[in-house]
Amino acid sequence: MEKIHLTFDDGPHQNNTPRILDTLEKYKIKATFFVLGERIKAKGELLKRMTAEGHRVGNHTFNHKNLTTLADRDVINEITSTERAISQHVNPDFILRPPYGSRNSRINKIIESLGYTIVLWDVDSEDWKRKPDGWIDYGVNQINRRKESLVLMHDIHSTTAAGLSTFIEKIRNAGGTFCDLESVINIPAPGGSNGEGHAPGRRYHRVVAGETLSSISLKYYKTTSRWRAIYEANDSQIDNPDVIHAGLRLIIP
């Protein structure tokens, strides 16, 4: 158990997520939160706290549906609507965990086309099932058998918030070291792994149907004249500046 990274799904939760953040801050541990779009509207301030404290915020879709059961357009909407919700509070980090881990070649291609990297897990604490505290030893026993562990938990459960300190202490007492996501699966944080989370000034825009570079320029710069700067910043994925496709993720320089 040389490297352990903690991840939390299905939040943010107005009560349990702050308790988990408090515990992580106490132990100086950086984690990743895979959030649901439907939960962000009333709790967006928690995303700001997550990134301010050095955690990463990933996309867990909007409604937690099994993506393999959805049409392509609905899969795209689940992802991009959550991206827009996240973007209202922090710069998006293009990592995604499909609900239930369910995916296939079709879903993989869609996720990749939207510019995301899939992040799963290799230790499932089953904190949603082994309540109130059976998940603690269950998770630690799995971690003990691994050199590196990417741990799945959920910040919507009060029992997870209540038991997190004990979980962390048991891992540390067994010789485990907590680290950031990049150290386990080599996916750099936006702007590098310096704890700041995002490159200063870096913005992204997800193209929707009917948009042009001029209209995007107008949205961000209050003038259409910056369309060329946007094009030049994204020329690796735009063949014709007069034709941009819905779903493209553009850097806004």
Buried (B, 14 or more C-beta within 10 A) or exposed (E): BEBBBBBBBBBBBEEBBBBBBEBBEEEEBBBBBBBBBBBBEEBBEBBEBBBEBBBBBBBBBBBBBBBBEBEEEBBBBBBBBBBBBBBEBBBBBBBBBBBEEEBEEEBEEBBEBBBBEBBEBBBBBBBBEBBEBBBBBBBBEBBBEBEBBBBBBBBBBEBBBBBBBEBBEBBBEEEBEBBBBBBBBEBEBBBEBEEBBBEEEEBBBBBEEEBBBBEBBBEEBEEBEBBEBBBEEBEEEBEEBEEBEEBBBBEBB
